[in-house]
Amino acid sequence: KALKPMKADPERLARGRGKAAAATPEQLRQMAAAVPDSLTGLRDHALWLLAFAVAGRSAEVSALRGDGIVHVSQGLEVRVPSVKGRPARDVVVGYGKSPDTCPVRAWLTWCSAAGIVTGPAFVPIDRWGNIGDHALSPAACREIIARNAERAGVAVRLTGHSMRAGFITTSRVAGKREEKIRAQSGHADNSPVFWGYIRDADKWTDAASEDIGL
């Protein structure tokens, strides 16, 4: 029974078998350098950086609302909506050191350009630059991430889940506490997926083969 939600999860089906590659800050910088100078580019840039910063599933990124993202002096306070029966969560997103990979600046630039105040945070844009009034689907969010990574020449295939995995591993390598990371991502205490990401991040920390006299 426990496997049924996994099999039915569109995000898992979209990325295929196995874990998604975890996005890295270096890859995000690579993507930012290749983003088009257009309204669509502003949206895409904000979408993947916020997806990373809130450790969001594609369905959660799709469900984000403009009035659920509040700018404060320290950064953003974000309400990640409930999707597929999972509880909503409130997370904070701090300013990044680099303007190119700062999710706060990217969001403020996009919502100012598009006039996002209430309603969906990320919406379709047609070829003439007209902005839609409905939310991008989870599949569209995944496609935006994959398309921009491919355009930038990222060596691995990035999916929507790559942003979520990348946040967890990057935060852990930076020394963030497990409970803080888990609160951001919304994983359960006993989630094997979460602890798998933590093990990946920790594998070179005090490695058993280091400094043993070889």
BAFI-3210 file (N, C-alpha, C; in Angstrom, 3 decimals, decimal comma, padded with zeros to 6 digits):
// residues 214
n [1|2|3|4|5|6|7|8|9|10|11|12|13|14|15|16|17|18|19|20|21|22|23|24|25|26|27|28|29|30|31|32|33|34|35|36|37|38|39|40|41|42|43|44|45|46|47|48|49|50|51|52|53|54|55|56|57|58|59|60|61|62|63|64|65|66|67|68|69|70|71|72|73|74|75|76|77|78|79|80|81|82|83|84|85|86|87|88|89|90|91|92|93|94|95|96|97|98|99|100|101|102|103|104|105|106|107|108|109|110|111|112|113|114|115|116|117|118|119|120|121|122|123|124|125|126|127|128|129|130|131|132|133|134|135|136|137|138|139|140|141|142|143|144|145|146|147|148|149|150|151|152|153|154|155|156|157|158|159|160|161|162|163|164|165|166|167|168|169|170|171|172|173|174|175|176|177|178|179|180|181|182|183|184|185|186|187|188|189|190|191|192|193|194|195|196|197|198|199|200|201|202|203|204|205|206|207|208|209|210|211|212|213|214]
n.u [000,813|001,986|003,454|001,762|001,055|003,518|003,779|001,712|002,393|002,719|005,075|007,148|006,695|007,211|009,950|011,050|012,640|014,514|016,529|016,178|018,616|020,476|020,257|022,849|024,402|026,264|025,265|022,859|023,821|024,915|022,584|021,319|022,996|022,352|019,736|016,958|016,616|013,894|010,345|009,398|011,807|012,358|010,288|010,866|013,398|012,820|011,087|012,583|014,511|012,993|011,708|013,898|014,695|012,538|012,459|010,638|008,107|007,006|004,231|003,714|005,105|003,660|001,285|001,851|001,114|000,774|-000,049|000,711|003,364|005,438|007,228|009,794|012,141|014,286|014,043|011,990|008,789|007,141|004,225|003,749|001,522|-000,977|-000,843|-002,017|-002,910|-000,896|000,281|000,074|002,856|004,859|007,553|010,807|012,767|015,897|017,929|020,143|023,727|024,719|023,489|022,569|021,696|019,931|017,013|015,158|015,540|015,066|012,379|011,114|011,721|010,391|007,661|007,148|007,488|005,477|003,241|002,269|000,260|-001,936|-003,391|-002,190|001,317|003,016|002,528|001,203|002,802|002,245|003,419|003,467|003,921|001,812|000,237|-001,087|-003,959|-004,142|-002,711|000,509|000,801|001,846|003,350|004,183|005,841|007,895|008,852|009,831|012,053|013,632|014,003|015,404|017,728|018,799|019,200|021,227|023,291|023,765|025,297|024,007|020,729|018,254|015,375|012,051|012,110|014,769|015,440|014,375|015,748|018,305|018,300|018,158|020,556|022,499|022,043|022,627|025,375|026,301|026,130|023,699|021,112|019,505|016,767|015,955|016,268|014,467|012,071|011,830|011,555|009,390|009,408|008,649|009,654|010,723|011,290|012,534|013,508|014,328|016,400|018,094|019,029|020,417|022,432|023,803|024,799|026,469|028,510|031,229|032,001|034,054|035,009|035,314|037,572|039,500|042,559|043,686|046,116|047,018]
n.v [-001,203|001,212|001,889|002,774|005,639|006,589|005,429|006,663|009,297|012,146|013,616|011,838|009,996|011,606|012,144|009,646|006,497|006,154|008,466|012,021|014,176|016,220|019,655|022,116|025,062|026,057|025,132|026,528|029,121|028,869|028,453|030,914|032,641|032,098|032,768|034,074|037,534|038,678|038,918|036,360|035,145|036,427|035,391|032,606|032,527|033,431|031,389|028,915|029,521|030,120|027,661|026,100|027,418|027,139|024,475|023,118|020,922|020,231|020,522|022,100|024,450|025,236|025,868|028,099|031,403|034,877|036,561|035,024|035,258|037,148|040,120|040,939|042,632|040,881|039,110|036,856|035,746|032,825|031,150|027,887|026,119|023,609|020,529|017,639|016,408|016,866|018,763|022,367|024,679|027,133|029,010|030,571|032,685|033,730|036,573|036,077|035,900|036,427|038,389|037,085|034,575|035,015|034,345|036,095|038,662|037,874|037,088|039,525|041,127|039,776|039,784|042,488|043,250|041,756|042,474|040,989|040,499|039,418|036,134|033,487|032,802|032,153|032,288|031,567|032,824|034,202|034,079|036,698|038,095|038,393|038,046|035,317|034,405|032,246|029,607|028,209|024,807|021,909|020,251|022,091|023,704|021,893|021,502|024,041|024,255|022,087|022,843|025,291|024,463|022,764|024,600|026,111|024,367|022,573|019,776|017,511|016,009|018,051|018,129|019,009|018,078|018,200|020,696|020,672|018,478|019,508|021,770|020,568|019,007|020,999|022,800|021,140|020,551|023,093|023,193|023,430|022,708|019,526|019,511|022,063|022,057|020,053|021,192|023,194|021,737|020,117|017,403|014,310|013,253|010,675|010,200|008,248|009,189|011,832|011,349|009,931|011,926|013,465|011,669|011,520|014,133|014,146|012,349|012,873|014,049|013,789|011,347|007,792|006,734|008,662|010,093|007,811|006,732|005,714]
n.w [000,000|000,687|-001,509|-003,478|-003,631|-004,554|-007,083|-008,389|-008,406|-010,296|-010,629|-010,066|-012,112|-014,316|-014,170|-014,368|-013,481|-010,405|-008,401|-008,639|-010,122|-007,971|-007,935|-008,085|-006,590|-008,439|-010,879|-010,912|-011,199|-013,731|-015,226|-014,766|-016,140|-018,726|-019,109|-020,923|-021,902|-021,181|-020,486|-020,048|-019,397|-016,943|-015,385|-015,466|-014,265|-011,644|-010,921|-010,876|-008,964|-006,656|-006,385|-005,679|-003,288|-001,512|-001,349|-002,989|-004,219|-007,579|-007,826|-005,625|-006,220|-008,452|-007,161|-005,618|-004,452|-005,209|-003,101|-001,040|-000,706|000,977|001,224|003,384|005,579|005,889|003,799|002,149|003,229|002,914|002,043|001,562|-000,240|000,650|-000,969|-002,641|-000,281|001,543|004,347|004,454|004,624|006,273|005,264|005,262|003,154|002,600|001,534|-001,218|-001,691|-004,214|-006,864|-009,175|-008,391|-006,376|-004,776|-003,685|-004,885|-007,534|-007,430|-006,662|-008,864|-010,960|-010,041|-009,952|-012,639|-013,854|-012,500|-010,354|-007,656|-006,173|-006,539|-008,768|-008,457|-010,535|-013,920|-017,249|-020,252|-023,362|-026,826|-027,581|-025,348|-023,631|-020,507|-018,757|-016,681|-015,049|-013,057|-013,810|-014,724|-012,749|-014,474|-016,408|-014,854|-014,274|-016,870|-017,514|-015,810|-016,735|-019,438|-019,262|-017,968|-019,893|-021,989|-020,859|-020,929|-018,876|-017,453|-016,459|-016,388|-015,300|-013,273|-012,092|-009,463|-008,914|-007,912|-005,334|-004,179|-004,474|-002,801|-000,262|-000,090|-000,550|001,576|003,719|003,307|003,755|006,451|007,777|010,184|010,583|011,351|010,654|007,888|007,193|008,042|006,142|003,771|004,274|004,786|006,470|009,788|009,709|007,053|004,467|002,060|002,578|004,466|002,853|001,114|002,993|003,739|001,300|001,173|003,365|002,863|002,401|004,698|007,386|006,317|006,321|005,159|005,223|006,411|007,708|007,795|005,384]
ca.u [000,000|002,819|004,046|000,779|001,215|004,737|003,528|000,750|002,905|003,113|006,459|008,005|006,527|007,823|011,407|011,496|013,104|015,703|016,484|016,504|019,907|020,339|020,819|023,879|024,486|027,019|024,344|021,912|024,528|025,011|021,254|021,050|023,793|021,782|018,303|016,638|016,293|012,499|009,413|009,427|013,051|012,198|009,437|011,570|014,473|012,211|010,458|013,502|015,192|012,064|011,542|015,073|014,771|011,494|012,522|009,271|007,671|006,446|002,836|003,729|005,519|002,491|000,222|002,249|000,292|001,435|-000,359|001,317|004,805|005,499|008,576|010,165|013,510|015,265|013,858|010,604|008,049|006,395|003,251|003,736|000,167|-001,231|-001,125|-002,107|-003,109|000,204|-000,049|000,770|003,940|005,365|009,012|011,444|013,789|016,787|018,636|021,367|024,898|024,883|022,230|022,133|021,058|019,163|015,587|014,375|015,622|014,418|010,931|010,676|011,819|009,315|006,307|007,012|007,328|004,225|002,127|001,729|-000,074|-002,688|-003,523|-001,039|002,637|003,647|001,444|001,672|003,054|002,210|004,543|003,419|004,179|000,586|000,287|-002,327|-004,490|-004,222|-001,402|001,203|000,603|003,088|004,131|004,814|006,945|008,994|009,385|010,608|013,346|014,399|014,352|016,434|018,969|019,321|019,689|022,470|024,322|024,027|025,752|023,066|019,329|017,577|013,922|011,463|012,538|016,189|015,541|014,079|016,898|019,474|018,236|018,460|021,978|023,285|021,899|023,349|026,808|026,575|026,100|022,387|020,615|018,546|015,380|015,680|016,126|013,228|010,953|011,725|011,130|008,129|009,540|008,384|010,863|011,259|011,281|013,762|014,011|015,066|017,654|018,977|019,693|021,369|023,596|024,562|025,507|027,439|029,410|032,640|032,252|034,716|034,950|036,001|038,845|040,421|043,479|043,803|047,485|047,344]
ca.v [000,000|002,412|002,220|003,292|007,068|006,808|005,071|007,592|010,666|012,594|014,095|010,656|009,446|012,514|012,086|008,286|005,736|006,652|009,794|013,171|014,810|017,385|020,882|022,762|026,506|026,304|024,931|027,649|030,264|028,571|028,705|032,352|033,305|031,811|033,064|035,119|038,872|038,849|038,689|034,918|034,877|036,865|034,400|031,336|032,744|033,448|030,094|027,858|029,913|029,924|026,215|025,659|028,023|026,594|023,011|022,832|019,986|020,975|020,860|023,204|025,653|025,599|026,381|029,323|032,571|036,153|037,070|034,125|035,533|038,470|040,674|041,560|043,155|039,792|038,323|036,514|034,773|032,132|030,117|026,798|025,582|022,176|019,823|016,176|015,980|017,243|020,025|023,595|025,053|028,499|028,980|031,862|032,664|034,863|037,124|035,415|036,770|036,790|038,816|036,139|033,404|035,444|034,127|037,264|039,652|037,324|037,173|040,920|041,612|039,157|040,209|043,889|043,316|041,116|042,988|039,932|040,946|038,274|035,117|032,600|033,435|031,873|032,199|031,448|034,019|033,764|034,516|038,155|038,689|038,540|037,249|034,619|034,643|030,992|029,104|027,180|023,459|021,287|019,783|023,262|024,103|020,947|021,747|025,285|023,945|021,229|023,593|026,272|023,738|022,305|025,785|026,547|023,353|021,825|018,459|016,474|016,358|018,565|018,041|019,801|017,572|018,524|021,885|020,219|017,687|020,382|022,589|019,746|018,667|022,232|023,305|020,246|020,790|024,396|023,034|023,700|021,622|018,641|019,892|023,279|021,658|019,277|022,131|023,899|020,820|019,468|015,952|013,715|012,939|009,361|010,052|007,656|010,039|012,929|010,870|009,579|013,161|013,836|010,775|011,961|015,372|013,895|011,228|013,273|014,646|012,804|010,074|006,713|006,420|009,795|010,214|006,548|006,258|005,129]
ca.w [000,000|000,789|-002,804|-004,429|-003,910|-005,324|-008,469|-008,974|-008,321|-011,640|-010,658|-010,175|-013,451|-015,289|-014,167|-014,594|-012,332|-009,728|-007,799|-009,482|-009,852|-007,091|-008,514|-007,276|-006,829|-009,669|-011,994|-010,906|-011,797|-015,158|-015,782|-014,710|-017,171|-020,043|-019,133|-021,902|-021,414|-021,568|-019,386|-019,794|-018,690|-015,553|-014,712|-015,317|-013,293|-010,317|-010,640|-010,435|-007,724|-005,542|-006,227|-004,925|-001,957|-000,628|-001,487|-003,396|-005,253|-008,717|-007,530|-004,665|-006,949|-009,252|-006,285|-004,921|-004,759|-004,983|-001,773|-000,060|-000,696|001,604|001,310|004,659|005,496|005,811|002,585|001,838|004,023|001,862|002,385|000,585|-000,059|000,765|-002,223|-002,552|001,093|002,430|005,019|004,054|005,533|006,157|005,227|004,995|002,107|002,791|000,377|-001,630|-001,818|-005,623|-007,493|-010,199|-007,791|-005,202|-005,034|-003,267|-005,964|-008,729|-007,233|-006,674|-010,243|-011,730|-009,653|-010,340|-014,096|-014,265|-011,714|-009,495|-006,300|-005,676|-007,567|-008,949|-008,508|-011,828|-014,899|-018,632|-021,064|-024,755|-027,658|-027,716|-024,042|-022,845|-019,287|-018,435|-015,337|-014,310|-012,642|-014,571|-014,190|-012,275|-015,621|-017,021|-013,966|-014,518|-018,210|-017,460|-015,191|-017,638|-020,652|-018,949|-017,686|-021,181|-022,699|-020,226|-021,108|-017,642|-017,892|-016,042|-016,646|-014,117|-013,284|-011,025|-008,156|-008,720|-007,067|-003,971|-003,735|-004,408|-001,591|000,917|-000,042|-000,435|002,944|004,631|003,118|004,372|007,900|008,372|011,021|009,922|011,615|009,884|006,483|007,088|008,157|004,860|002,711|004,613|004,934|007,776|010,553|009,349|005,595|003,932|000,973|003,206|005,058|001,744|000,688|004,040|003,606|000,122|001,509|004,438|002,591|002,479|006,012|008,244|005,593|007,031|004,500|005,331|007,551|008,440|007,685|004,073]
c.u [000,851|003,379|003,051|000,903|002,441|004,496|002,616|001,254|003,367|004,559|007,430|007,920|007,244|009,331|011,946|011,990|014,334|015,529|016,802|017,893|019,674|021,010|021,816|023,858|025,243|026,120|023,297|022,545|024,648|023,671|020,942|021,788|023,181|020,312|018,016|016,291|014,879|011,627|009,366|010,687|012,983|011,360|010,192|012,653|013,918|011,649|011,470|014,240|014,271|011,807|012,684|014,978|013,706|011,494|011,171|009,126|007,049|005,004|002,750|004,129|004,361|001,428|000,596|001,391|001,055|001,189|000,127|002,823|004,973|006,949|008,761|011,631|014,548|015,160|012,392|010,050|007,035|005,458|003,256|002,408|000,132|-001,526|-001,135|-002,176|-001,987|-000,130|000,701|001,890|004,359|006,882|009,540|012,553|014,638|017,380|019,869|022,506|025,084|023,547|021,690|021,389|020,276|017,671|014,722|014,364|014,906|012,899|010,439|010,705|010,671|007,956|006,084|006,742|005,971|003,012|001,470|001,501|-000,828|-002,765|-002,250|000,280|003,279|002,568|002,017|001,903|003,056|003,350|004,591|003,646|002,947|000,589|-001,072|-002,764|-004,639|-002,817|-000,803|000,936|001,911|003,976|004,847|005,979|008,149|009,667|010,243|011,991|014,209|014,876|015,470|017,762|019,614|019,893|021,049|023,598|024,693|024,256|024,804|021,645|018,684|016,067|013,367|011,957|014,009|016,368|015,333|015,258|018,124|019,475|018,663|019,949|022,843|023,222|022,668|024,852|027,212|026,475|024,773|021,878|019,530|017,112|014,993|015,447|014,795|011,997|010,740|011,122|009,799|008,202|009,159|009,698|011,535|011,297|012,582|014,360|014,853|016,409|018,623|019,722|020,737|022,616|024,450|025,394|026,639|028,558|030,888|032,965|032,820|034,662|035,813|037,367|039,871|041,296|043,545|045,174|047,859|048,307]
c.v [001,260|002,839|002,878|004,786|007,363|006,516|006,079|009,026|011,127|013,048|012,925|010,056|010,298|012,374|010,678|007,639|006,387|008,050|010,876|013,680|016,047|018,591|021,509|024,272|026,849|026,148|026,044|028,901|030,087|028,851|030,195|033,100|033,139|032,198|034,188|036,444|039,217|038,640|037,206|034,534|035,284|035,863|033,108|031,426|032,715|032,083|029,075|028,237|029,775|028,444|025,640|026,142|027,515|025,076|022,480|021,715|020,808|021,397|022,019|024,510|026,161|026,294|027,651|030,501|033,848|036,705|036,150|034,276|036,977|038,921|041,352|041,964|042,051|038,982|038,107|035,552|034,137|031,092|029,093|026,067|024,067|021,608|018,326|015,685|016,308|018,579|021,203|023,877|026,491|028,469|030,390|031,670|033,918|035,360|036,286|036,408|037,263|037,229|037,804|034,944|033,756|035,251|035,324|038,305|039,163|037,407|038,613|041,503|041,077|039,718|041,684|044,013|042,793|041,638|041,937|040,495|039,838|037,249|034,310|033,367|033,286|031,516|032,044|032,812|033,568|034,403|036,031|038,867|038,936|037,557|036,626|034,880|033,366|030,476|028,169|025,826|022,930|020,806|020,942|023,754|023,193|021,227|023,008|025,025|023,128|022,006|024,592|025,615|023,259|023,474|026,216|025,539|022,625|020,363|017,328|016,947|016,807|018,500|018,965|019,373|017,870|019,742|021,522|019,432|018,565|021,270|021,780|019,457|019,911|022,790|022,449|020,456|022,116|024,352|023,331|022,467|020,826|019,103|021,164|022,938|020,946|020,175|022,885|022,993|020,137|017,963|015,515|013,360|011,661|009,129|009,433|008,487|011,171|012,446|010,366|010,793|013,603|012,961|011,171|013,198|015,139|012,929|011,590|013,993|013,584|011,414|009,021|006,398|007,537|009,689|008,948|005,909|005,626|006,030]
c.w [000,000|-000,553|-003,756|-004,684|-004,749|-006,801|-009,154|-009,023|-009,699|-011,713|-010,774|-011,574|-014,487|-015,327|-014,383|-013,317|-011,714|-009,192|-008,829|-009,126|-009,004|-007,737|-007,545|-007,513|-008,108|-010,897|-012,063|-011,494|-013,304|-015,848|-015,816|-015,807|-018,557|-020,159|-020,130|-021,230|-021,877|-020,343|-019,030|-019,035|-017,229|-014,766|-014,442|-014,256|-011,870|-009,946|-010,144|-009,155|-006,509|-005,307|-005,398|-003,482|-000,993|-000,640|-001,954|-004,403|-006,386|-008,465|-006,544|-005,330|-007,807|-008,409|-005,529|-005,385|-004,435|-003,598|-000,663|000,015|-000,236|001,730|002,657|004,563|005,323|004,519|002,284|002,880|003,085|002,467|001,263|000,765|000,115|-000,620|-001,953|-001,106|002,052|003,092|004,408|005,047|005,254|006,267|004,983|003,972|002,266|001,485|000,070|-001,752|-003,248|-006,208|-008,495|-009,626|-006,534|-005,476|-004,661|-004,381|-007,217|-008,609|-007,324|-008,085|-011,089|-011,330|-009,963|-011,836|-014,541|-013,507|-010,841|-008,094|-005,578|-006,801|-007,720|-009,050|-009,878|-012,846|-016,311|-019,273|-022,520|-025,552|-027,840|-026,384|-023,201|-021,678|-019,016|-017,007|-014,525|-014,025|-013,686|-013,925|-013,610|-013,426|-016,302|-016,172|-014,172|-015,854|-018,241|-016,879|-016,142|-018,863|-020,389|-018,610|-018,980|-021,978|-022,165|-020,382|-019,830|-018,006|-017,506|-016,323|-015,338|-014,318|-012,203|-009,660|-007,883|-007,831|-005,598|-003,399|-003,556|-003,187|-000,372|001,007|000,123|000,983|003,935|004,524|003,759|005,895|008,561|009,124|010,297|010,124|010,869|008,408|006,283|007,208|006,847|003,791|003,000|004,688|006,345|008,460|010,074|007,842|005,095|002,797|001,548|003,736|003,997|001,217|001,716|003,960|002,409|000,440|002,494|004,060|002,645|003,789|006,940|007,611|006,273|006,432|004,615|006,582|008,385|008,227|006,369|003,303]
res [k|a|l|k|p|m|k|a|d|p|e|r|l|a|r|g|r|g|k|a|a|a|a|t|p|e|q|l|r|q|m|a|a|a|v|p|d|s|l|t|g|l|r|d|h|a|l|w|l|l|a|f|a|v|a|g|r|s|a|e|v|s|a|l|r|g|d|g|i|v|h|v|s|q|g|l|e|v|r|v|p|s|v|k|g|r|p|a|r|d|v|v|v|g|y|g|k|s|p|d|t|c|p|v|r|a|w|l|t|w|c|s|a|a|g|i|v|t|g|p|a|f|v|p|i|d|r|w|g|n|i|g|d|h|a|l|s|p|a|a|c|r|e|i|i|a|r|n|a|e|r|a|g|v|a|v|r|l|t|g|h|s|m|r|a|g|f|i|t|t|s|r|v|a|g|k|r|e|e|k|i|r|a|q|s|g|h|a|d|n|s|p|v|f|w|g|y|i|r|d|a|d|k|w|t|d|a|a|s|e|d|i|g|l]
***
